[in-house]
């Protein structure tokens, strides 16, 4: 059973996203790299990533891969693989 209401859950997720994105933004700034951050909600996460990169005129999408293989890789699917196969913006995958 979920203990949170949808509003409480959304607030929690927004706070966690901000925390993670602040860390990334600070690391990029320290390295002298331009970095923009944005949070979105989309029914299909991979499409949200592609749309955001396109609308933001991004040069590169950087994503992580958990490296799942076998049945878990097939059954769980992979947002990274979907971005790789559908994006016109170059994608760098870090494993």
ROSE-4610 file (N, C-alpha, C; in Angstrom, 1 decimal, always signed):
// ROSE-4610
residu = [X/X/X/X/X/X/X/X/X/X/X/X/X/X/X/X/X/X/X/X/X/X/X/X/X/X/X/X/X/X/X/X/X/X/X/X/X/X/X/X/X/X/X/X/X/X/X/X/X/X/X/X/X/X/X/X/X/X/X/X/X/X/X/X/X/X/X/X/X/X/X/X/X/X/X/X/X/X/X/X/X/X/X/X/X/X/X/X/X/X/X/X/X/X/X/X/X/X/X/X/X/X/X/X/X/X/X/X/X/X/X/X/X/X/X/X/X/X/X/X/X/X/X/X/X/X/X/X/X/X/X/X/X/X/X/X/X/X/X/X/X/X/X/X/X/X/X/X/X/X/X/X/X/X/X/X/X/X/X/X/X/X/X/X/X/X/X/X/X/X/X/X/X/X/X/X/X/X/X/X/X/X/X/X/X/X/X/X/X/X/X/X/X/X/X/X/X/X/X/X/X/X/X/X/X/X/X/X/X/X/X/X/X/X/X/X/X/X/X/X/X/X/X/X/X/X/X/X/X/X/X/X/X/X/X/X/X/X/X/X/X/X/X/X/X/X/X/X/X/X/X/X/X/X/X/X/X/X/X/X/X/X/X/X/X/X/X/X/X/X/X/X/X/X/X/X/X/X/X/X/X/X/X/X/X]
num = [1/1/1/2/2/2/3/3/3/4/4/4/5/5/5/6/6/6/7/7/7/8/8/8/9/9/9/10/10/10/11/11/11/12/12/12/13/13/13/14/14/14/15/15/15/16/16/16/17/17/17/18/18/18/19/19/19/20/20/20/21/21/21/22/22/22/23/23/23/24/24/24/25/25/25/26/26/26/27/27/27/28/28/28/29/29/29/30/30/30/31/31/31/32/32/32/33/33/33/34/34/34/35/35/35/36/36/36/37/37/37/38/38/38/39/39/39/40/40/40/41/41/41/42/42/42/43/43/43/44/44/44/45/45/45/46/46/46/47/47/47/48/48/48/49/49/49/50/50/50/51/51/51/52/52/52/53/53/53/54/54/54/55/55/55/56/56/56/57/57/57/58/58/58/59/59/59/60/60/60/61/61/61/62/62/62/63/63/63/64/64/64/65/65/65/66/66/66/67/67/67/68/68/68/69/69/69/70/70/70/71/71/71/72/72/72/73/73/73/74/74/74/75/75/75/76/76/76/77/77/77/78/78/78/79/79/79/80/80/80/81/81/81/82/82/82/83/83/83/84/84/84/85/85/85/86/86/86/87/87/87/88/88/88/89/89/89/90/90/90/91/91/91/92/92/92/93/93/93/94/94/94/95/95/95]
x = [+0.8/+0.0/+0.9/+0.5/+1.2/+0.8/+1.8/+1.5/+1.3/+1.8/+1.7/+0.5/-0.1/-1.1/-0.4/-1.1/-0.5/+0.2/-0.3/+0.3/+1.6/+1.6/+2.8/+3.8/+3.4/+4.4/+5.0/+4.2/+4.7/+5.7/+5.4/+6.3/+7.6/+7.5/+8.7/+9.6/+9.0/+9.7/+10.4/+9.7/+10.2/+11.4/+11.3/+12.5/+13.7/+13.5/+14.6/+15.2/+14.4/+14.9/+15.7/+15.3/+16.0/+17.4/+17.4/+18.6/+19.6/+19.2/+20.1/+20.6/+19.6/+20.0/+20.9/+20.8/+21.7/+23.1/+23.2/+24.6/+25.2/+24.4/+24.9/+25.3/+24.5/+24.7/+26.0/+26.2/+27.4/+28.6/+28.5/+29.7/+30.0/+29.0/+29.3/+29.9/+29.4/+29.9/+31.4/+31.7/+33.1/+34.0/+33.5/+34.3/+34.3/+33.5/+33.5/+32.6/+31.6/+30.7/+29.4/+28.8/+27.4/+26.5/+25.5/+24.6/+23.2/+22.2/+20.9/+20.1/+19.2/+18.5/+17.0/+16.2/+14.8/+14.1/+13.0/+12.2/+10.9/+10.5/+9.2/+8.5/+7.3/+6.5/+6.0/+6.1/+5.7/+5.3/+4.2/+3.7/+4.8/+5.6/+6.7/+8.0/+8.8/+10.0/+11.0/+11.2/+12.2/+11.8/+10.5/+10.0/+10.1/+9.9/+10.1/+11.5/+12.5/+13.9/+14.2/+13.7/+14.0/+13.4/+12.1/+11.5/+12.2/+12.6/+13.3/+14.6/+15.3/+16.6/+16.4/+15.4/+15.1/+14.7/+13.7/+13.2/+14.3/+15.2/+16.3/+17.5/+17.4/+18.5/+19.8/+19.7/+20.8/+21.7/+23.0/+24.0/+24.2/+23.8/+24.1/+23.2/+22.8/+22.0/+23.0/+23.2/+24.0/+23.1/+23.3/+22.4/+23.3/+22.8/+23.5/+22.8/+23.5/+23.0/+23.3/+22.3/+22.5/+23.2/+23.2/+23.8/+23.1/+21.8/+21.0/+21.1/+21.1/+21.1/+20.2/+20.1/+19.2/+17.7/+17.0/+15.5/+15.2/+16.0/+15.6/+15.8/+16.8/+16.9/+15.8/+15.3/+14.1/+12.8/+12.6/+11.3/+11.2/+12.2/+12.2/+12.2/+12.8/+12.9/+14.0/+14.3/+15.4/+15.1/+14.9/+14.7/+15.9/+17.1/+18.3/+18.3/+17.9/+17.8/+16.8/+15.7/+14.6/+15.1/+15.8/+16.3/+17.3/+18.2/+19.2/+18.6/+17.5/+16.9/+16.0/+15.5/+14.6/+15.1/+16.2/+16.7/+17.5/+17.3/+18.1/+19.3/+19.2/+20.3/+21.3/+22.6/+23.5/+23.4/+23.6/+23.4/+24.7/+25.2/+26.4/+25.9/+26.2/+25.7/+26.9/+26.8/+27.8/+27.4/+28.3/+27.9/+28.9]
y = [-1.2/+0.0/+1.2/+2.2/+3.5/+4.3/+4.8/+5.6/+7.1/+7.5/+8.9/+9.1/+10.3/+10.7/+11.1/+11.2/+11.6/+13.0/+13.9/+15.2/+15.1/+14.3/+14.1/+13.4/+12.4/+11.7/+12.6/+13.5/+14.4/+15.4/+15.9/+16.8/+16.1/+14.9/+14.1/+13.9/+13.5/+13.3/+14.6/+15.7/+17.0/+17.4/+17.1/+17.5/+16.6/+15.3/+14.4/+14.8/+15.1/+15.5/+16.8/+17.7/+19.0/+18.7/+17.8/+17.5/+16.9/+15.9/+15.2/+16.2/+17.0/+18.0/+19.1/+19.5/+20.5/+19.9/+18.7/+18.1/+18.0/+17.6/+17.6/+18.9/+19.9/+21.3/+21.8/+21.6/+22.1/+21.4/+20.1/+19.4/+19.9/+20.2/+20.8/+22.1/+23.0/+24.3/+24.3/+23.4/+23.2/+22.8/+22.0/+21.5/+22.5/+23.6/+24.6/+24.2/+23.4/+22.9/+23.5/+24.0/+24.6/+23.4/+23.6/+22.6/+23.2/+22.7/+23.2/+22.0/+22.2/+21.1/+21.4/+20.3/+20.5/+19.2/+19.3/+18.1/+18.1/+17.0/+16.9/+15.6/+15.5/+14.3/+13.9/+12.6/+12.2/+10.7/+10.4/+9.0/+8.0/+8.4/+7.6/+8.3/+7.9/+8.7/+8.9/+7.9/+8.0/+9.1/+9.3/+10.3/+11.7/+11.7/+13.0/+13.5/+12.5/+12.9/+13.4/+12.7/+13.1/+14.4/+14.6/+15.9/+17.1/+16.8/+17.9/+18.2/+17.2/+17.5/+18.3/+17.9/+18.6/+20.0/+20.2/+21.6/+22.5/+21.9/+22.6/+22.8/+22.3/+22.4/+21.8/+20.7/+20.1/+19.4/+19.4/+18.8/+17.3/+16.9/+15.6/+15.2/+13.9/+13.3/+12.4/+12.5/+11.6/+10.7/+9.4/+8.5/+7.4/+6.9/+5.7/+4.4/+3.4/+2.0/+1.1/+0.4/-0.5/-1.8/-2.0/-3.2/-4.5/-4.4/-5.6/-6.5/-7.8/-8.6/-9.8/-10.6/-11.8/-11.4/-12.2/-12.0/-10.6/-10.3/-9.0/-7.8/-7.9/-6.8/-6.7/-7.9/-7.9/-7.6/-8.2/-8.0/-6.5/-6.0/-4.7/-3.6/-3.9/-2.8/-1.9/-0.9/+0.0/+1.4/+2.4/+3.7/+4.2/+3.8/+4.2/+3.6/+2.3/+1.7/+2.4/+2.8/+3.5/+4.8/+5.6/+6.9/+6.7/+5.7/+5.4/+5.1/+4.4/+4.0/+5.0/+6.0/+6.9/+8.4/+8.7/+10.0/+10.4/+11.6/+12.2/+12.9/+13.3/+13.9/+12.8/+13.0/+12.0/+11.6/+10.3/+9.8/+9.2/+9.6/+9.0/+8.2/+6.9/+6.0/+5.6/+5.9/+5.5/+4.3/+3.3/+2.1/+1.9]
z = [+0.0/+0.0/+0.0/-0.8/-0.8/+0.4/+1.1/+2.3/+1.9/+0.7/+0.3/-0.6/-0.5/-1.4/-2.7/-3.8/-5.1/-4.9/-4.2/-4.0/-3.2/-2.2/-1.3/-2.1/-2.9/-3.7/-4.8/-5.4/-6.4/-5.8/-4.6/-3.9/-3.6/-3.1/-2.8/-4.0/-5.1/-6.3/-6.8/-6.8/-7.2/-6.4/-5.1/-4.2/-4.5/-4.7/-5.0/-6.3/-7.3/-8.6/-8.5/-7.7/-7.6/-6.9/-5.9/-5.2/-6.2/-7.0/-7.9/-9.0/-9.5/-10.6/-10.1/-8.8/-8.3/-8.2/-7.8/-7.7/-9.1/-10.1/-11.5/-12.0/-11.7/-12.2/-11.6/-10.3/-9.6/-10.1/-10.4/-11.0/-12.3/-13.1/-14.5/-14.4/-13.5/-13.3/-12.9/-11.9/-11.5/-12.6/-13.6/-14.7/-15.9/-15.7/-16.8/-17.9/-17.7/-18.7/-18.5/-19.6/-19.6/-19.4/-18.5/-18.1/-17.8/-18.4/-18.1/-17.5/-16.6/-16.0/-16.1/-16.2/-16.4/-15.9/-15.3/-14.9/-15.7/-16.2/-16.9/-16.5/-16.8/-16.7/-18.1/-18.4/-19.7/-19.6/-20.3/-20.3/-20.7/-21.7/-22.2/-21.9/-20.8/-20.4/-21.5/-22.4/-23.4/-24.4/-24.7/-25.6/-24.9/-23.6/-22.9/-23.0/-22.9/-22.9/-24.3/-25.4/-26.7/-27.0/-26.6/-26.9/-26.2/-24.9/-24.2/-24.8/-25.3/-25.9/-27.2/-28.0/-29.3/-29.0/-28.1/-27.8/-27.2/-26.5/-25.9/-26.8/-28.0/-29.0/-28.4/-27.7/-27.1/-28.2/-27.9/-28.8/-28.4/-27.2/-26.8/-25.6/-25.6/-24.5/-23.9/-22.5/-21.8/-20.9/-21.0/-20.2/-19.6/-18.5/-17.9/-18.4/-18.3/-18.6/-17.4/-17.0/-15.9/-16.4/-17.7/-18.3/-18.0/-17.9/-17.7/-18.9/-18.8/-19.9/-19.7/-20.7/-20.6/-20.5/-19.8/-19.7/-19.0/-18.0/-17.3/-18.2/-19.1/-20.1/-21.1/-21.4/-22.4/-21.7/-20.5/-19.8/-19.3/-18.7/-18.1/-19.1/-20.3/-21.3/-20.8/-21.7/-21.3/-22.0/-21.1/-21.6/-22.5/-22.0/-22.7/-24.2/-24.3/-25.6/-26.5/-25.9/-26.6/-27.1/-26.2/-26.6/-27.8/-27.6/-28.6/-30.0/-30.0/-31.3/-31.9/-31.1/-31.6/-31.7/-31.1/-31.0/-32.3/-32.7/-33.8/-33.2/-31.9/-31.2/-30.7/-30.9/-30.4/-29.0/-28.7/-27.3/-26.8/-25.7/-25.0/-23.9/-23.9/-22.8/-21.9/-20.6/-19.7/-18.9/-18.8/-18.1/-17.0]
